[in-house]
Amino acid sequence: MQRHVRAEGRVPQLITAIAATLIAASPAFADPVPGKHTDSQGRMQLIIGQTTDGIYDYTINSNLNTPWGVTMYAPASLSSGGFTTASGALSTNTAWYKYSYGPQDLSFIKNTPKLAGAAIAVAYWIGGDYDIDIATGSNASGENAGNILWENTKRMITDLKNTGRPILLRVGYEAEAPWNGHWPAHYKTVWSKIKAEITAQGASNIATVWQLAAYCPATDFWGAGITPRTLVASKPLAATGANSNGVQNVSEDNPGAVYDQWYPGADADWTGISIFEPQDCANGYGAIQSVVNYLKTKNKPILVSESAARGYDYNPATGLYAYNQQGKLSRPNLAPTTVWNEWYAPFFQFVRTNSDWIRAVAYISDDWQKYSHWRCTVDARGNKIAGCAEANWGNTRVDVNATIKANWLAQLTSDGKFITTP
């Protein structure tokens, strides 16, 4: 959930190039790539998140069928709820985390009857110098006295093991993201330590996921001299410090030249990717396809680890949407069918085209505007009025509008656990 501000760019629109991109993508194989916790019948598993509010709204308030899995976030500081602390008590959501980013609670997932047996995709954050502290035992973050971050991590693994459920553990998610600033050597050391601890504890229900952000900034808001609307990554400069990383572009023709420095090799069971605003890439879904094609070379199942129709605000009084984003002209009074055709239809087409490798999809069905960190108000020209710490995320719930909800359910199997594929 923690990420640097993503802002500004062109107005989203139906991009006819998307169809051409998907036609050019590699065809689906008869047998989807196997892996730990993939469906034995080759079906694409659905995961819903990312807050306890979003999960509750989807499964309880709207009474939709329980998906295959649900998502939660857990920084190494254990600011989330439901994990065993050093005292033996369970952690609770810190106020800043609960109200700024949205509540996260393992106990809620474990103790809610409708979520019984659901898999859990856990995003484990190690940005902000947590990577060097966990790797070396230092206290560069100022939060690792007594090596508490690693001790927390070991207890977290125990807690996840004891759920007895399929766990997809996204270690250091969005590995290359400039807002995380992971130092490659320490990042991979953390991966090795976690994989060894999973093995030592016999936590065979935990599969690890290496996730990329696959992010195209609409403008060079860092002032880093990068080319906007193309893939970017962190540019490691130092292991720690205020200016420890810069930003660099990533070639769609050879993304591995940059991404491989963070790749943990055999320690990863899955790979993953985020999909939010592919329209901000000059090549649209072509840029995302280049990242997926790179991940395919790792011969592991792919998880769409985070996805949402970012920037669309919903007005329940009118039943209409508005696309509001920093640096972009606002587009009010959008019919639900317009939103579906602009974001959801191309998204489902993309994941289905790659269904031989994309074995699970996590969608964030949340009203981001409820939480202070994500809240954002802009004027008609996209100028900030209030909030906007990370631009506008909108209301990406799929259960608040009848048209979006009906179209969403039409993409799923009758039990709600899988996305239908050809």
HELIX and SHEET records of a PDB file:
HELIX    1   1 ALA A   17  ALA A   24  1                                   8    
HELIX    2   2 THR A   52  TYR A   56  1                                   5    
HELIX    3   3 ASP A   57  ASN A   61  3                                   5    
HELIX    4   4 ALA A   95  SER A  100  1                                   6    
HELIX    5   5 LEU A  106  ASN A  111  1                                   6    
HELIX    6   6 PRO A  113  LEU A  115  5                                   3    
HELIX    7   7 TYR A  130  THR A  136  1                                   7    
HELIX    8   8 ALA A  145  ASN A  147  5                                   3    
HELIX    9   9 ILE A  148  THR A  163  1                                  16    
HELIX   10  10 PRO A  184  GLN A  201  1                                  18    
HELIX   11  11 GLY A  256  TYR A  259  1                                   4    
HELIX   12  12 ASP A  260  TRP A  262  5                                   3    
HELIX   13  13 GLY A  265  ASP A  267  5                                   3    
HELIX   14  14 PRO A  278  ASP A  280  5                                   3    
HELIX   15  15 TYR A  285  LYS A  296  1                                  12    
HELIX   16  16 PRO A  336  VAL A  339  1                                   4    
HELIX   17  17 TRP A  340  TYR A  344  3                                   5    
HELIX   18  18 ALA A  345  THR A  353  1                                   9    
HELIX   19  19 TRP A  368  LYS A  370  5                                   3    
HELIX   20  20 ALA A  402  LEU A  409  1                                   8    
SHEET    1   A 9 PHE A 418  ILE A 419  0                                        
SHEET    2   A 9 MET A  44  GLY A  49 -1                                        
SHEET    3   A 9 GLY A  69  PRO A  75  1                                        
SHEET    4   A 9 ALA A 119  TRP A 125  1                                        
SHEET    5   A 9 ILE A 167  VAL A 171  1                                        
SHEET    6   A 9 ILE A 206  LEU A 212  1                                        
SHEET    7   A 9 TRP A 270  ILE A 275  1                                        
SHEET    8   A 9 ILE A 302  SER A 307  1                                        
SHEET    9   A 9 ILE A 358  ILE A 364  1                                        
SHEET    1   B 2 VAL A 232  PRO A 236  0                                        
SHEET    2   B 2 ASN A 245  ASN A 249 -1                                        
SHEET    1   C 3 TYR A 312  ASN A 315  0                                        
SHEET    2   C 3 LEU A 320  TYR A 323 -1                                        
SHEET    3   C 3 ARG A 331  LEU A 334 -1                                        
SHEET    1   D 2 CYS A 376  VAL A 378  0                                        
SHEET    2   D 2 LYS A 384  GLY A 387 -1                                        
END                                                                             
